């Protein structure tokens, strides 16, 4: 009978275990593909001390236990040797038919992971605490905002879930609630009051330079259009006879400065928005004052855009964001009580809030706004103040 192998502490070594001359332990095994693999550790048992000058790691038998469990559950050992960035690149390669904005978001995450050591980690080495620590580092050290980190996690979580589904790892380290780890420091874009809206529109209308934008901004405040939907409007979308605006597409410009037409943001985005007489009058003036370009720009089969820039190209969201920024800046230089930041989305949110405060049925408002989920619309109703509640109570009492 052959003598059992032992280590330098006279402990019996199991099948596949071996101690090298330098004291390091090795475990040799056969993976699911029939290939011979090895793992190493300076400790045989979890209670062994780590040799001086050596990095503490799992003991050999702890690693053996993990390997045997993975083989039993058909989990690919070492996470298939994928790094975080390689996993994300594989995940992105399978996402076809996404919008250019989503594609740009993917590119941002890839560029981040290429520069950050986290991207080079093997995926089976990323634990829950590692994922949380990294996101905290992005906020507290790298200075990234909550919305940016939310977007980054929005790519990593499904990528790691894909690894779980492919039996590369056991658990998704990004499967936690972000708000439980990261401070939400994003600034809520609140609606402005009716009084502020009136004062801002009056200022725009009377200003020699900015008055040219009055009709368009009035429409933004009184239709709830998304800015990309607004920029995509053409002559045929304004149906004066039916007093409605047809919304079935949006115009965007990519980071490569390419103009693209896309479907509305949500499944409920295709809709007709009723026009008031005032909104219709604004559209009539815009159409009457529009300077015909030498060549009508066409984007993906759409032509006759209502708003063109100085180069006869369709205006995009950035144009209107800048116009409103300059308008508010000038307003605040003149008046003692400053106007808060106003963006095209603030115009949309203000319209939604005004309709909610006026008692519009939530389902009707959901349709006009193009919200796919009624909860998004209902959230607006939580923004009402005491005065709104008091006025509503009196209205109901007098009905």
VEXKE-61747 format. One record per residue (C-alpha): residue number from 1; residue in one letter; chain; x, y, z. Coordinates in nm, 2 decimals, m for minus. Example, Ala and Ser with C-alpha at 12.3 -4.5 7.8 and 13.67 -1.06 7.14 Angstrom:
# VEXKE-61747
+-----+------+-----+--------+--------+--------+
: seq : type : mol :      u :      v :      w :
+-----+------+-----+--------+--------+--------+
:   1 :    A :   A :   1.23 :  m0.45 :   0.78 :
:   2 :    S :   A :   1.37 :  m0.11 :   0.71 :
+-----+------+-----+--------+--------+--------+
This chain:
# VEXKE-61747
+-----+------+-----+--------+--------+--------+
: seq : type : mol :      u :      v :      w :
+-----+------+-----+--------+--------+--------+
:   1 :    X :   A :   0.00 :   0.00 :   0.00 :
:   2 :    X :   A :   0.15 :   0.33 :  m0.11 :
:   3 :    X :   A :   0.22 :   0.60 :   0.15 :
:   4 :    X :   A :  m0.02 :   0.90 :   0.14 :
:   5 :    X :   A :   0.13 :   1.23 :   0.03 :
:   6 :    X :   A :   0.17 :   1.49 :   0.30 :
:   7 :    X :   A :   0.26 :   1.86 :   0.32 :
:   8 :    X :   A :   0.55 :   2.01 :   0.52 :
:   9 :    X :   A :   0.33 :   2.02 :   0.83 :
:  10 :    X :   A :   0.26 :   1.64 :   0.79 :
:  11 :    X :   A :  m0.10 :   1.69 :   0.68 :
:  12 :    X :   A :  m0.24 :   1.43 :   0.43 :
:  13 :    X :   A :  m0.30 :   1.58 :   0.09 :
:  14 :    X :   A :  m0.61 :   1.49 :  m0.10 :
:  15 :    X :   A :  m0.63 :   1.38 :  m0.46 :
:  16 :    X :   A :  m0.52 :   1.66 :  m0.69 :
:  17 :    X :   A :  m0.35 :   1.86 :  m0.41 :
:  18 :    X :   A :   0.03 :   1.91 :  m0.42 :
:  19 :    X :   A :   0.28 :   2.13 :  m0.23 :
:  20 :    X :   A :   0.56 :   2.29 :  m0.42 :
:  21 :    X :   A :   0.91 :   2.33 :  m0.29 :
:  22 :    X :   A :   0.85 :   2.70 :  m0.21 :
:  23 :    X :   A :   0.56 :   2.60 :   0.01 :
:  24 :    X :   A :   0.28 :   2.71 :  m0.22 :
:  25 :    X :   A :  m0.01 :   2.47 :  m0.27 :
:  26 :    X :   A :  m0.16 :   2.36 :  m0.60 :
:  27 :    X :   A :  m0.49 :   2.19 :  m0.69 :
:  28 :    X :   A :  m0.52 :   2.03 :  m1.03 :
:  29 :    X :   A :  m0.86 :   1.94 :  m1.18 :
:  30 :    X :   A :  m1.04 :   1.88 :  m1.51 :
:  31 :    X :   A :  m1.30 :   2.13 :  m1.61 :
:  32 :    X :   A :  m1.63 :   2.07 :  m1.80 :
:  33 :    X :   A :  m1.45 :   2.09 :  m2.14 :
:  34 :    X :   A :  m1.21 :   1.82 :  m2.03 :
:  35 :    X :   A :  m0.92 :   2.06 :  m2.00 :
:  36 :    X :   A :  m0.67 :   2.04 :  m1.71 :
:  37 :    X :   A :  m0.67 :   2.35 :  m1.49 :
:  38 :    X :   A :  m0.47 :   2.45 :  m1.18 :
:  39 :    X :   A :  m0.54 :   2.69 :  m0.89 :
:  40 :    X :   A :  m0.29 :   2.80 :  m0.62 :
:  41 :    X :   A :  m0.28 :   2.92 :  m0.27 :
:  42 :    X :   A :  m0.02 :   2.98 :   0.01 :
:  43 :    X :   A :  m0.26 :   2.82 :   0.26 :
:  44 :    X :   A :  m0.40 :   2.47 :   0.25 :
:  45 :    X :   A :  m0.68 :   2.53 :   0.51 :
:  46 :    X :   A :  m0.87 :   2.85 :   0.59 :
:  47 :    X :   A :  m0.72 :   2.85 :   0.95 :
:  48 :    X :   A :  m0.37 :   2.86 :   0.82 :
:  49 :    X :   A :  m0.18 :   3.18 :   0.86 :
:  50 :    X :   A :  m0.07 :   3.37 :   0.54 :
:  51 :    X :   A :   0.31 :   3.35 :   0.50 :
:  52 :    X :   A :   0.49 :   3.68 :   0.57 :
:  53 :    X :   A :   0.51 :   3.90 :   0.26 :
:  54 :    X :   A :   0.24 :   3.71 :   0.07 :
:  55 :    X :   A :  m0.10 :   3.85 :  m0.02 :
:  56 :    X :   A :  m0.39 :   3.69 :   0.17 :
:  57 :    X :   A :  m0.62 :   3.48 :  m0.05 :
:  58 :    X :   A :  m0.87 :   3.20 :  m0.02 :
:  59 :    X :   A :  m0.71 :   2.88 :   0.10 :
:  60 :    X :   A :  m0.67 :   2.60 :  m0.14 :
:  61 :    X :   A :  m0.95 :   2.39 :   0.00 :
:  62 :    X :   A :  m1.19 :   2.69 :  m0.01 :
:  63 :    X :   A :  m1.11 :   2.72 :  m0.37 :
:  64 :    X :   A :  m1.15 :   2.35 :  m0.42 :
:  65 :    X :   A :  m1.50 :   2.37 :  m0.26 :
:  66 :    X :   A :  m1.60 :   2.65 :  m0.50 :
:  67 :    X :   A :  m1.47 :   2.46 :  m0.80 :
:  68 :    X :   A :  m1.65 :   2.14 :  m0.71 :
:  69 :    X :   A :  m1.98 :   2.34 :  m0.65 :
:  70 :    X :   A :  m1.94 :   2.51 :  m0.99 :
:  71 :    X :   A :  m1.87 :   2.19 :  m1.17 :
:  72 :    X :   A :  m2.18 :   2.03 :  m1.00 :
:  73 :    X :   A :  m2.40 :   2.33 :  m1.10 :
:  74 :    X :   A :  m2.23 :   2.35 :  m1.44 :
:  75 :    X :   A :  m2.10 :   2.70 :  m1.36 :
:  76 :    X :   A :  m1.81 :   2.79 :  m1.59 :
:  77 :    X :   A :  m1.50 :   2.82 :  m1.38 :
:  78 :    X :   A :  m1.33 :   3.16 :  m1.35 :
:  79 :    X :   A :  m1.63 :   3.33 :  m1.51 :
:  80 :    X :   A :  m1.51 :   3.21 :  m1.85 :
:  81 :    X :   A :  m1.21 :   3.44 :  m1.79 :
:  82 :    X :   A :  m1.42 :   3.73 :  m1.89 :
:  83 :    X :   A :  m1.32 :   4.07 :  m1.76 :
:  84 :    X :   A :  m1.59 :   4.33 :  m1.68 :
:  85 :    X :   A :  m1.52 :   4.52 :  m2.00 :
:  86 :    X :   A :  m1.53 :   4.21 :  m2.21 :
:  87 :    X :   A :  m1.86 :   4.11 :  m2.06 :
:  88 :    X :   A :  m2.01 :   4.45 :  m2.12 :
:  89 :    X :   A :  m1.89 :   4.45 :  m2.48 :
:  90 :    X :   A :  m2.05 :   4.11 :  m2.54 :
:  91 :    X :   A :  m2.37 :   4.23 :  m2.39 :
:  92 :    X :   A :  m2.38 :   4.54 :  m2.60 :
:  93 :    X :   A :  m2.30 :   4.34 :  m2.92 :
:  94 :    X :   A :  m2.63 :   4.16 :  m2.86 :
:  95 :    X :   A :  m2.83 :   4.48 :  m2.83 :
:  96 :    X :   A :  m2.95 :   4.55 :  m3.19 :
:  97 :    X :   A :  m3.20 :   4.81 :  m3.30 :
:  98 :    X :   A :  m3.13 :   5.05 :  m3.01 :
:  99 :    X :   A :  m3.16 :   5.43 :  m3.06 :
: 100 :    X :   A :  m2.85 :   5.64 :  m3.12 :
: 101 :    X :   A :  m2.88 :   5.79 :  m2.78 :
: 102 :    X :   A :  m2.87 :   5.44 :  m2.62 :
: 103 :    X :   A :  m2.58 :   5.35 :  m2.84 :
: 104 :    X :   A :  m2.40 :   5.67 :  m2.73 :
: 105 :    X :   A :  m2.47 :   5.57 :  m2.36 :
: 106 :    X :   A :  m2.31 :   5.23 :  m2.43 :
: 107 :    X :   A :  m2.00 :   5.40 :  m2.57 :
: 108 :    X :   A :  m1.97 :   5.62 :  m2.26 :
: 109 :    X :   A :  m1.97 :   5.31 :  m2.03 :
: 110 :    X :   A :  m1.71 :   5.13 :  m2.25 :
: 111 :    X :   A :  m1.48 :   5.43 :  m2.24 :
: 112 :    X :   A :  m1.52 :   5.46 :  m1.86 :
: 113 :    X :   A :  m1.44 :   5.09 :  m1.81 :
: 114 :    X :   A :  m1.13 :   5.11 :  m2.04 :
: 115 :    X :   A :  m0.98 :   5.38 :  m1.81 :
: 116 :    X :   A :  m1.09 :   5.23 :  m1.48 :
: 117 :    X :   A :  m0.92 :   4.94 :  m1.31 :
: 118 :    X :   A :  m1.26 :   4.79 :  m1.24 :
: 119 :    X :   A :  m1.30 :   4.72 :  m1.60 :
: 120 :    X :   A :  m1.01 :   4.48 :  m1.60 :
: 121 :    X :   A :  m1.14 :   4.26 :  m1.31 :
: 122 :    X :   A :  m1.24 :   3.91 :  m1.39 :
: 123 :    X :   A :  m1.62 :   3.89 :  m1.35 :
: 124 :    X :   A :  m1.62 :   3.60 :  m1.10 :
: 125 :    X :   A :  m1.40 :   3.82 :  m0.87 :
: 126 :    X :   A :  m1.66 :   4.10 :  m0.86 :
: 127 :    X :   A :  m1.87 :   4.06 :  m0.54 :
: 128 :    X :   A :  m2.16 :   4.27 :  m0.41 :
: 129 :    X :   A :  m1.94 :   4.48 :  m0.19 :
: 130 :    X :   A :  m1.70 :   4.54 :  m0.48 :
: 131 :    X :   A :  m1.98 :   4.67 :  m0.70 :
: 132 :    X :   A :  m2.11 :   4.90 :  m0.43 :
: 133 :    X :   A :  m1.76 :   5.03 :  m0.35 :
: 134 :    X :   A :  m1.70 :   5.11 :  m0.71 :
: 135 :    X :   A :  m2.02 :   5.30 :  m0.76 :
: 136 :    X :   A :  m1.95 :   5.49 :  m0.44 :
: 137 :    X :   A :  m1.61 :   5.57 :  m0.57 :
: 138 :    X :   A :  m1.76 :   5.70 :  m0.90 :
: 139 :    X :   A :  m1.97 :   5.95 :  m0.70 :
: 140 :    X :   A :  m1.74 :   6.05 :  m0.41 :
: 141 :    X :   A :  m1.40 :   6.04 :  m0.58 :
: 142 :    X :   A :  m1.47 :   6.08 :  m0.95 :
: 143 :    X :   A :  m1.75 :   6.33 :  m0.90 :
: 144 :    X :   A :  m2.01 :   6.17 :  m1.12 :
: 145 :    X :   A :  m2.37 :   6.26 :  m1.06 :
: 146 :    X :   A :  m2.65 :   6.02 :  m0.95 :
: 147 :    X :   A :  m2.81 :   6.02 :  m1.30 :
: 148 :    X :   A :  m2.48 :   5.93 :  m1.47 :
: 149 :    X :   A :  m2.42 :   5.65 :  m1.22 :
: 150 :    X :   A :  m2.78 :   5.53 :  m1.27 :
: 151 :    X :   A :  m2.71 :   5.50 :  m1.64 :
: 152 :    X :   A :  m2.38 :   5.32 :  m1.59 :
: 153 :    X :   A :  m2.54 :   5.07 :  m1.35 :
: 154 :    X :   A :  m2.82 :   5.03 :  m1.60 :
: 155 :    X :   A :  m2.57 :   4.87 :  m1.84 :
: 156 :    X :   A :  m2.37 :   4.67 :  m1.59 :
: 157 :    X :   A :  m2.66 :   4.51 :  m1.41 :
: 158 :    X :   A :  m2.81 :   4.34 :  m1.72 :
: 159 :    X :   A :  m2.46 :   4.25 :  m1.85 :
: 160 :    X :   A :  m2.39 :   4.07 :  m1.53 :
: 161 :    X :   A :  m2.74 :   3.91 :  m1.53 :
: 162 :    X :   A :  m2.65 :   3.78 :  m1.88 :
: 163 :    X :   A :  m2.34 :   3.62 :  m1.72 :
: 164 :    X :   A :  m2.56 :   3.46 :  m1.45 :
: 165 :    X :   A :  m2.80 :   3.32 :  m1.72 :
: 166 :    X :   A :  m2.50 :   3.19 :  m1.91 :
: 167 :    X :   A :  m2.38 :   3.01 :  m1.60 :
: 168 :    X :   A :  m2.06 :   3.21 :  m1.59 :
: 169 :    X :   A :  m2.12 :   3.34 :  m1.23 :
: 170 :    X :   A :  m2.37 :   3.25 :  m0.96 :
: 171 :    X :   A :  m2.50 :   3.59 :  m0.85 :
: 172 :    X :   A :  m2.54 :   3.93 :  m1.00 :
: 173 :    X :   A :  m2.33 :   4.17 :  m0.79 :
: 174 :    X :   A :  m2.52 :   4.47 :  m0.93 :
: 175 :    X :   A :  m2.87 :   4.34 :  m0.83 :
: 176 :    X :   A :  m2.92 :   4.60 :  m0.55 :
: 177 :    X :   A :  m3.12 :   4.92 :  m0.52 :
: 178 :    X :   A :  m2.90 :   5.20 :  m0.63 :
: 179 :    X :   A :  m3.06 :   5.45 :  m0.39 :
: 180 :    X :   A :  m2.95 :   5.23 :  m0.09 :
: 181 :    X :   A :  m2.59 :   5.29 :  m0.18 :
: 182 :    X :   A :  m2.56 :   5.62 :  m0.37 :
: 183 :    X :   A :  m2.68 :   5.96 :  m0.26 :
: 184 :    X :   A :  m2.94 :   6.09 :  m0.50 :
: 185 :    X :   A :  m2.79 :   6.44 :  m0.56 :
: 186 :    X :   A :  m2.98 :   6.50 :  m0.89 :
: 187 :    X :   A :  m3.17 :   6.82 :  m0.91 :
: 188 :    X :   A :  m3.55 :   6.77 :  m0.97 :
: 189 :    X :   A :  m3.67 :   6.98 :  m1.26 :
: 190 :    X :   A :  m3.97 :   7.14 :  m1.11 :
: 191 :    X :   A :  m4.25 :   7.31 :  m1.29 :
: 192 :    X :   A :  m4.26 :   7.69 :  m1.27 :
: 193 :    X :   A :  m4.57 :   7.86 :  m1.13 :
: 194 :    X :   A :  m4.85 :   8.00 :  m1.35 :
: 195 :    X :   A :  m4.74 :   8.35 :  m1.25 :
: 196 :    X :   A :  m4.37 :   8.28 :  m1.34 :
: 197 :    X :   A :  m4.49 :   8.14 :  m1.68 :
: 198 :    X :   A :  m4.70 :   8.45 :  m1.75 :
: 199 :    X :   A :  m4.41 :   8.68 :  m1.66 :
: 200 :    X :   A :  m4.16 :   8.49 :  m1.86 :
: 201 :    X :   A :  m4.38 :   8.48 :  m2.17 :
: 202 :    X :   A :  m4.46 :   8.85 :  m2.14 :
: 203 :    X :   A :  m4.09 :   8.92 :  m2.11 :
: 204 :    X :   A :  m4.01 :   8.72 :  m2.43 :
: 205 :    X :   A :  m4.29 :   8.88 :  m2.62 :
: 206 :    X :   A :  m4.18 :   9.23 :  m2.54 :
: 207 :    X :   A :  m3.80 :   9.17 :  m2.59 :
: 208 :    X :   A :  m3.67 :   9.30 :  m2.92 :
: 209 :    X :   A :  m3.43 :   9.01 :  m2.97 :
: 210 :    X :   A :  m3.61 :   8.72 :  m2.81 :
: 211 :    X :   A :  m3.96 :   8.80 :  m2.93 :
: 212 :    X :   A :  m3.89 :   8.59 :  m3.24 :
: 213 :    X :   A :  m3.91 :   8.28 :  m3.02 :
: 214 :    X :   A :  m4.23 :   8.37 :  m2.84 :
: 215 :    X :   A :  m4.47 :   8.16 :  m3.04 :
: 216 :    X :   A :  m4.26 :   7.85 :  m3.02 :
: 217 :    X :   A :  m4.20 :   7.88 :  m2.65 :
: 218 :    X :   A :  m4.57 :   7.95 :  m2.59 :
: 219 :    X :   A :  m4.65 :   7.62 :  m2.77 :
: 220 :    X :   A :  m4.40 :   7.43 :  m2.55 :
: 221 :    X :   A :  m4.57 :   7.57 :  m2.24 :
: 222 :    X :   A :  m4.92 :   7.49 :  m2.37 :
: 223 :    X :   A :  m4.90 :   7.15 :  m2.54 :
: 224 :    X :   A :  m4.67 :   6.93 :  m2.33 :
: 225 :    X :   A :  m4.47 :   6.83 :  m2.63 :
: 226 :    X :   A :  m4.13 :   6.66 :  m2.58 :
: 227 :    X :   A :  m3.87 :   6.88 :  m2.73 :
: 228 :    X :   A :  m3.76 :   6.61 :  m2.98 :
: 229 :    X :   A :  m4.13 :   6.58 :  m3.09 :
: 230 :    X :   A :  m4.15 :   6.96 :  m3.12 :
: 231 :    X :   A :  m3.84 :   6.98 :  m3.33 :
: 232 :    X :   A :  m3.97 :   6.71 :  m3.56 :
: 233 :    X :   A :  m4.29 :   6.89 :  m3.65 :
: 234 :    X :   A :  m4.36 :   6.94 :  m4.02 :
: 235 :    X :   A :  m4.64 :   7.13 :  m4.20 :
: 236 :    X :   A :  m4.84 :   6.81 :  m4.24 :
: 237 :    X :   A :  m4.84 :   6.75 :  m3.86 :
: 238 :    X :   A :  m5.03 :   7.06 :  m3.78 :
: 239 :    X :   A :  m5.40 :   6.98 :  m3.86 :
: 240 :    X :   A :  m5.58 :   7.31 :  m3.83 :
: 241 :    X :   A :  m5.91 :   7.17 :  m3.95 :
: 242 :    X :   A :  m5.92 :   6.92 :  m3.67 :
: 243 :    X :   A :  m5.74 :   7.16 :  m3.43 :
: 244 :    X :   A :  m5.48 :   6.90 :  m3.34 :
: 245 :    X :   A :  m5.11 :   6.82 :  m3.36 :
: 246 :    X :   A :  m5.01 :   6.48 :  m3.50 :
: 247 :    X :   A :  m4.72 :   6.32 :  m3.31 :
: 248 :    X :   A :  m4.58 :   6.01 :  m3.46 :
: 249 :    X :   A :  m4.20 :   6.07 :  m3.47 :
: 250 :    X :   A :  m3.92 :   6.27 :  m3.31 :
: 251 :    X :   A :  m3.62 :   6.44 :  m3.46 :
: 252 :    X :   A :  m3.28 :   6.40 :  m3.30 :
: 253 :    X :   A :  m2.92 :   6.47 :  m3.39 :
: 254 :    X :   A :  m2.64 :   6.22 :  m3.31 :
: 255 :    X :   A :  m2.30 :   6.29 :  m3.16 :
: 256 :    X :   A :  m2.17 :   6.26 :  m3.51 :
: 257 :    X :   A :  m2.40 :   6.55 :  m3.61 :
: 258 :    X :   A :  m2.63 :   6.32 :  m3.81 :
: 259 :    X :   A :  m3.00 :   6.40 :  m3.82 :
: 260 :    X :   A :  m3.23 :   6.10 :  m3.75 :
: 261 :    X :   A :  m3.60 :   6.05 :  m3.73 :
: 262 :    X :   A :  m3.71 :   5.80 :  m3.46 :
: 263 :    X :   A :  m4.04 :   5.67 :  m3.33 :
: 264 :    X :   A :  m4.18 :   5.85 :  m3.02 :
: 265 :    X :   A :  m4.01 :   5.78 :  m2.69 :
: 266 :    X :   A :  m4.28 :   5.54 :  m2.56 :
: 267 :    X :   A :  m4.54 :   5.31 :  m2.71 :
: 268 :    X :   A :  m4.80 :   5.57 :  m2.61 :
: 269 :    X :   A :  m4.60 :   5.84 :  m2.77 :
: 270 :    X :   A :  m4.79 :   5.83 :  m3.10 :
: 271 :    X :   A :  m5.09 :   6.05 :  m3.04 :
: 272 :    X :   A :  m5.29 :   6.36 :  m3.13 :
: 273 :    X :   A :  m5.26 :   6.66 :  m2.91 :
: 274 :    X :   A :  m5.55 :   6.91 :  m2.91 :
: 275 :    X :   A :  m5.47 :   7.27 :  m3.00 :
: 276 :    X :   A :  m5.62 :   7.57 :  m2.83 :
: 277 :    X :   A :  m5.70 :   7.87 :  m3.04 :
: 278 :    X :   A :  m5.40 :   8.05 :  m2.90 :
: 279 :    X :   A :  m5.17 :   7.76 :  m2.99 :
: 280 :    X :   A :  m5.31 :   7.74 :  m3.34 :
: 281 :    X :   A :  m5.25 :   8.11 :  m3.38 :
: 282 :    X :   A :  m4.89 :   8.06 :  m3.28 :
: 283 :    X :   A :  m4.85 :   7.79 :  m3.54 :
: 284 :    X :   A :  m5.01 :   8.00 :  m3.81 :
: 285 :    X :   A :  m4.76 :   8.29 :  m3.74 :
: 286 :    X :   A :  m4.47 :   8.05 :  m3.74 :
: 287 :    X :   A :  m4.57 :   7.91 :  m4.08 :
: 288 :    X :   A :  m4.63 :   8.25 :  m4.22 :
: 289 :    X :   A :  m4.30 :   8.39 :  m4.10 :
: 290 :    X :   A :  m4.09 :   8.09 :  m4.20 :
: 291 :    X :   A :  m3.83 :   8.17 :  m4.46 :
: 292 :    X :   A :  m3.83 :   7.91 :  m4.73 :
: 293 :    X :   A :  m3.49 :   7.75 :  m4.76 :
: 294 :    X :   A :  m3.31 :   7.72 :  m5.10 :
: 295 :    X :   A :  m3.34 :   7.34 :  m5.06 :
: 296 :    X :   A :  m3.59 :   7.19 :  m4.82 :
: 297 :    X :   A :  m3.40 :   6.96 :  m4.58 :
: 298 :    X :   A :  m3.52 :   6.60 :  m4.57 :
: 299 :    X :   A :  m3.45 :   6.36 :  m4.29 :
: 300 :    X :   A :  m3.55 :   5.99 :  m4.33 :
: 301 :    X :   A :  m3.83 :   6.08 :  m4.57 :
: 302 :    X :   A :  m3.96 :   6.38 :  m4.36 :
: 303 :    X :   A :  m3.95 :   6.73 :  m4.50 :
: 304 :    X :   A :  m4.11 :   7.07 :  m4.43 :
: 305 :    X :   A :  m3.98 :   7.11 :  m4.08 :
: 306 :    X :   A :  m4.12 :   7.42 :  m3.91 :
: 307 :    X :   A :  m3.80 :   7.53 :  m3.73 :
: 308 :    X :   A :  m3.48 :   7.58 :  m3.93 :
: 309 :    X :   A :  m3.15 :   7.72 :  m3.81 :
: 310 :    X :   A :  m2.93 :   7.97 :  m3.99 :
: 311 :    X :   A :  m2.79 :   7.70 :  m4.21 :
: 312 :    X :   A :  m3.13 :   7.58 :  m4.32 :
: 313 :    X :   A :  m3.10 :   7.27 :  m4.11 :
: 314 :    X :   A :  m3.38 :   7.16 :  m3.87 :
: 315 :    X :   A :  m3.34 :   7.29 :  m3.52 :
: 316 :    X :   A :  m3.28 :   7.03 :  m3.25 :
: 317 :    X :   A :  m3.32 :   7.03 :  m2.87 :
: 318 :    X :   A :  m2.99 :   7.20 :  m2.80 :
: 319 :    X :   A :  m3.11 :   7.51 :  m2.99 :
: 320 :    X :   A :  m3.41 :   7.56 :  m2.76 :
: 321 :    X :   A :  m3.21 :   7.47 :  m2.45 :
: 322 :    X :   A :  m2.97 :   7.75 :  m2.53 :
: 323 :    X :   A :  m3.24 :   8.00 :  m2.63 :
: 324 :    X :   A :  m3.42 :   7.95 :  m2.29 :
: 325 :    X :   A :  m3.09 :   7.97 :  m2.10 :
: 326 :    X :   A :  m3.01 :   8.31 :  m2.26 :
: 327 :    X :   A :  m3.37 :   8.43 :  m2.21 :
: 328 :    X :   A :  m3.37 :   8.35 :  m1.84 :
: 329 :    X :   A :  m3.02 :   8.49 :  m1.80 :
: 330 :    X :   A :  m3.13 :   8.83 :  m1.95 :
: 331 :    X :   A :  m3.45 :   8.82 :  m1.74 :
: 332 :    X :   A :  m3.26 :   8.77 :  m1.42 :
: 333 :    X :   A :  m3.03 :   9.07 :  m1.50 :
: 334 :    X :   A :  m3.33 :   9.30 :  m1.52 :
: 335 :    X :   A :  m3.57 :   9.18 :  m1.25 :
: 336 :    X :   A :  m3.51 :   9.16 :  m0.87 :
: 337 :    X :   A :  m3.69 :   8.83 :  m0.82 :
: 338 :    X :   A :  m3.50 :   8.57 :  m1.03 :
: 339 :    X :   A :  m3.66 :   8.32 :  m1.26 :
: 340 :    X :   A :  m3.55 :   7.96 :  m1.19 :
: 341 :    X :   A :  m3.39 :   7.75 :  m1.46 :
: 342 :    X :   A :  m3.62 :   7.69 :  m1.75 :
: 343 :    X :   A :  m3.56 :   7.41 :  m2.00 :
: 344 :    X :   A :  m3.79 :   7.26 :  m2.27 :
: 345 :    X :   A :  m3.86 :   6.98 :  m2.02 :
: 346 :    X :   A :  m3.96 :   7.23 :  m1.76 :
: 347 :    X :   A :  m4.21 :   7.37 :  m2.01 :
: 348 :    X :   A :  m4.35 :   7.02 :  m2.06 :
: 349 :    X :   A :  m4.36 :   6.96 :  m1.68 :
: 350 :    X :   A :  m4.53 :   7.29 :  m1.62 :
: 351 :    X :   A :  m4.80 :   7.21 :  m1.87 :
: 352 :    X :   A :  m4.86 :   6.88 :  m1.71 :
: 353 :    X :   A :  m4.87 :   7.03 :  m1.36 :
: 354 :    X :   A :  m5.11 :   7.30 :  m1.48 :
: 355 :    X :   A :  m5.35 :   7.05 :  m1.63 :
: 356 :    X :   A :  m5.33 :   6.84 :  m1.31 :
: 357 :    X :   A :  m5.41 :   7.14 :  m1.10 :
: 358 :    X :   A :  m5.70 :   7.23 :  m1.33 :
: 359 :    X :   A :  m5.86 :   6.90 :  m1.25 :
: 360 :    X :   A :  m5.79 :   6.72 :  m1.58 :
: 361 :    X :   A :  m5.87 :   6.35 :  m1.57 :
: 362 :    X :   A :  m5.54 :   6.16 :  m1.51 :
: 363 :    X :   A :  m5.60 :   5.92 :  m1.80 :
: 364 :    X :   A :  m5.67 :   6.21 :  m2.04 :
: 365 :    X :   A :  m5.35 :   6.38 :  m1.92 :
: 366 :    X :   A :  m5.16 :   6.05 :  m1.96 :
: 367 :    X :   A :  m5.27 :   6.04 :  m2.33 :
: 368 :    X :   A :  m5.18 :   6.40 :  m2.40 :
: 369 :    X :   A :  m4.84 :   6.36 :  m2.24 :
: 370 :    X :   A :  m4.77 :   6.03 :  m2.41 :
: 371 :    X :   A :  m4.68 :   5.86 :  m2.08 :
: 372 :    X :   A :  m4.66 :   5.48 :  m2.11 :
: 373 :    X :   A :  m4.72 :   5.44 :  m1.74 :
: 374 :    X :   A :  m5.00 :   5.61 :  m1.55 :
: 375 :    X :   A :  m4.78 :   5.63 :  m1.24 :
: 376 :    X :   A :  m4.56 :   5.89 :  m1.43 :
: 377 :    X :   A :  m4.86 :   6.10 :  m1.48 :
: 378 :    X :   A :  m4.99 :   6.05 :  m1.12 :
: 379 :    X :   A :  m4.66 :   6.17 :  m0.98 :
: 380 :    X :   A :  m4.74 :   6.51 :  m1.11 :
: 381 :    X :   A :  m5.05 :   6.52 :  m0.89 :
: 382 :    X :   A :  m4.83 :   6.49 :  m0.58 :
: 383 :    X :   A :  m4.67 :   6.83 :  m0.66 :
: 384 :    X :   A :  m4.99 :   7.03 :  m0.57 :
: 385 :    X :   A :  m4.97 :   7.26 :  m0.27 :
: 386 :    X :   A :  m5.22 :   7.36 :   0.00 :
: 387 :    X :   A :  m5.36 :   7.64 :  m0.21 :
: 388 :    X :   A :  m5.43 :   7.39 :  m0.49 :
: 389 :    X :   A :  m5.60 :   7.15 :  m0.25 :
: 390 :    X :   A :  m5.81 :   7.44 :  m0.10 :
: 391 :    X :   A :  m5.92 :   7.56 :  m0.44 :
: 392 :    X :   A :  m6.02 :   7.21 :  m0.54 :
: 393 :    X :   A :  m6.22 :   7.15 :  m0.22 :
: 394 :    X :   A :  m6.41 :   7.47 :  m0.28 :
: 395 :    X :   A :  m6.47 :   7.38 :  m0.65 :
: 396 :    X :   A :  m6.61 :   7.04 :  m0.55 :
: 397 :    X :   A :  m6.83 :   7.19 :  m0.27 :
: 398 :    X :   A :  m6.98 :   7.44 :  m0.51 :
: 399 :    X :   A :  m7.05 :   7.18 :  m0.78 :
+-----+------+-----+--------+--------+--------+
